[in-house]
Amino acid sequence: QVQLVESGGGVVQPGRSLRLSCAASGFTFGSYEMHWVRQAPGKGLEWVALISYHGSDKYYADSVKGRFTISRDNSKNTLYLQMSSLRVDDTAVYYCAREQDWAFDIWGQGTTVTVSS
Amino acid sequence: EIVLTQSPATLSLRPGERATLSCRASQTVSSYLAWYQQRPGQAPRLLINDASRRATGIPARFSGSGSGTDFTLTISSLEPEDFAVYYCQQRSSGPLTFGGGTKVEIK
């Protein structure tokens, strides 16, 4: 079935780096734009980053620009989020999501990132 | 950046009652508006796309309306599983944004 599975979350100190992965299955991964969305504890949803079908175009929220890098490997059906210079306010559940018709029709279950000293 | 303002923040209703949720955009988003449901501990689920088109598998009690800057999500008769948080989202222009959410709780 159509599925997205995130991994790579954990506890990390401020200033360190972490890479998240999102494995896609059940659909033609390279035919969709993909996003990362996060949710801080007890808060709402915040869009983080977008990558185009072939990875040539990337867009970021101002809050992560210059620190996070989105990428994809269509041969491995996998989306990535490289996070560096992590801050305490990056603590959140990170979801990958598939975009179809301007909305997110498929979401992963999320992976938790905790930034704490 | 387009700001989406959802109201009310909390809606206290009983099963079987009608829920009306509002989402107002700071500038026009045409019909590029979606609604999501998020139950505790779960990922969001797409309910409505293009302001009024139900996503695959979404029950008919969910309906969306509006265009431009004012949008409404209506749940015609609340089922126990509908008590959750609802978010609107726009993809019209600028960075993609979400509203702050409306929690529908059991009265």
Boltz contact constraints between the chains, C-beta under 6 A:
constraints:
  - contact:
      token1: [A, 44]
      token2: [B, 100]
      max_distance: 6.0
  - contact:
      token1: [A, 44]
      token2: [B, 101]
      max_distance: 6.0
  - contact:
      token1: [A, 45]
      token2: [B, 87]
      max_distance: 6.0
  - contact:
      token1: [A, 45]
      token2: [B, 98]
      max_distance: 6.0
  - contact:
      token1: [A, 47]
      token2: [B, 96]
      max_distance: 6.0
  - contact:
      token1: [A, 95]
      token2: [B, 43]
      max_distance: 6.0
  - contact:
      token1: [A, 101]
      token2: [B, 49]
      max_distance: 6.0
  - contact:
      token1: [A, 102]
      token2: [B, 32]
      max_distance: 6.0
  - contact:
      token1: [A, 102]
      token2: [B, 91]
      max_distance: 6.0
  - contact:
      token1: [A, 103]
      token2: [B, 34]
      max_distance: 6.0
  - contact:
      token1: [A, 103]
      token2: [B, 46]
      max_distance: 6.0
  - contact:
      token1: [A, 103]
      token2: [B, 49]
      max_distance: 6.0
  - contact:
      token1: [A, 105]
      token2: [B, 46]
      max_distance: 6.0
  - contact:
      token1: [A, 107]
      token2: [B, 43]
      max_distance: 6.0
  - contact:
      token1: [A, 107]
      token2: [B, 44]
      max_distance: 6.0
  - contact:
      token1: [A, 109]
      token2: [B, 43]
      max_distance: 6.0
  - contact:
      token1: [A, 110]
      token2: [B, 43]
      max_distance: 6.0
